[in-house]
Amino acid sequence: MSQRWKLFLLTGLMIVMLVLIARQSLNIYQNIKQVHAPTPQTRQDKELQIHHWETIRELAQKCGMSEKEVFSYLQITPQPGDENLTLRALKNKYNKTQDEMESNLKILITNSARKHGTTR
């Protein structure tokens, strides 16, 4: 293969790659544009959001109560080190069902809101 053919092939590959990169960048840009930023009407700051990856320690800080209170709302007798486990790990460790955990967390949220005088 001559030097000229190699240069032609390399130039063609570069053009194809640039077209593919431009096309993918356009797709990414359009997908980002479709994500809507939250407005004051759609924000849910009023309600306490609890996630399964949060630990009891984090949840206690978020709700403004002690770790013992959080464990009592979850109906769990804690062992040492349980405050560092996630809610999912606690659910599995103590064989709680998803419904039990959700109902206990709802009670915790409402009592936390009453304790702080807010409507969550």
N, C-alpha and C positions, 0 to 999 in steps of 0.2 A: 504494500500500500504506500502510495506516495505521500509526501509531506502535505501536499495540498488536500488530499482526501481526508487525512487525519484532522486537519484544521477545519474542513467543512463539516465533518462528523461531530467534532467537539462543539462547533458553533451551533449546529442544529440541536444537540442535546441541551445546550445552555438555553436556547430559545424555548424549547419544550418545558424545561424546568421553570423558567421564569413565568411562562403562561400558567403552569400548574400552581405555582406559588401565588400568583396574582388572583387566580380563581378561588383558591382556598382562603386567601385573606378576605376576599369579598364575601364569601359564605360566612366566615367568622364575624365579620363586621355586621352583616345583616342579622345574624342570630343575636348578637349583643344588642342591637337596636330593638329587638323584640322583647327583651327583658325590660319590664316596666319598673321604674324606681317607685318605691312606696310613697304614697301621698298621706297626708294627715288622716284621711278617711280610711285608708286601708291598713294603717299601722295598728299593731296590736300591743302597744306598750302598756295598755291598761291592764292586760292580763299577764300574770306571771307565767313565763314559759319554762317548763321543766323538761329536760332531755334525759334520755336513758344513759348517757355517758357521764352524767354529772355524779360526783361523789356526795356522800351525806354531808361532809364538811362544807362543800360548795353550796349545797342546798340550804344548809342551816344559815350560812352567811347571806344568801339571797333572800331568805324569808325573815331574817332577823330574829332567829330563835336558836336555842341550844341544840346540840346534836342529840341529846337525850330526848328532847321533845320531838324531833323529827323521827327518831326510832319508835317512839311511842305512837305517833300517828301512823307509821307504817306497820305497826303491830309486830315489831321484831325485837327480840331480846338480843342486844348486840354482844359480840365477842370482841376481844381486843383486836384492833386493826380493821374492824368493819367500817369505820368512818372513812377509810380511804378507798373502799370498794365502790364501784359504780352501782347505779340503781339496778341495771340489768344483772350484774354479778350477784347482788343481794337477792334479787328475785330467784335466780337459779340456785343460790346457796340454801335459801330457806324454803324452797319449793312453793313459792307463791305463784298464783295465776296472774295473768295479765290484767284481768278484771279486778282482782283484789288490789293490785298495786295502783291501778288507775283510780279506783274509788277512794283509796287511802290518800293518794296524792291530791285528789279534788278536795277532800276534807281538809288536808293540810293547807291548801291554797286559800280556801274560804276562811279558815281560822286565822291564817296569817294576815289576810286582808282586814279582818275584824280587829285583830290585835293592833294593827297600824292605822286603823281608822280610814282605810281607803276602800273603794269598791272595785275589787278586781274580778 
